[in-house]
């Protein structure tokens, strides 16, 4: 699991990990268990994330909306999913970026999670049979793997531009201002 600090919010951190395995076929059941913990994690289809800046921009936009009380959702982690979907309607954003039964690789994002919440989260995922593809503290390897496994065609359809970090980040940031 990676622990990263947010550049625009230095007192806030987020944790990332990649999950795949037997549990992927049953994400709806896993999600129900995670929801019982409260607002502790966003589960994102890893195929639509290709760059660290794309993900960090979405987390910062979501945190900004949440702290300002202008979020489209009641929960910070749902805002992360909406921010990543940039300009999409709520249901459409969840469908395009969120986790579905057919999802095979899931990116977990936890913003400002307590150690207790992280332990409970990991236990639920481990019990469900999810395999963590963790490169430990090797941030470069983690994001290189995300980039290699990304579905560039889906990303282009999602954002309407070629998958370049600066273009996608601009769209995500603009969606945060427009709402």
Secondary structure, 3 states (H helix, E strand, C coil): CEEEECCCCCCCEEEEEEEEEHHHHHHHHHHHHHHCCCCCCEEEEHHHCCCHHHHHHHHHHHHHHHHHCCCCCCCHHHHHHHHHHCCCCHHHHHHHHECCCCCCEEEEEEECCCHHHHHHHHHHHHHCCEEECCCCCCHHHHHHHHHHHCCHHHHHHHHCCCCCHHHHHHHHHHHHHHC
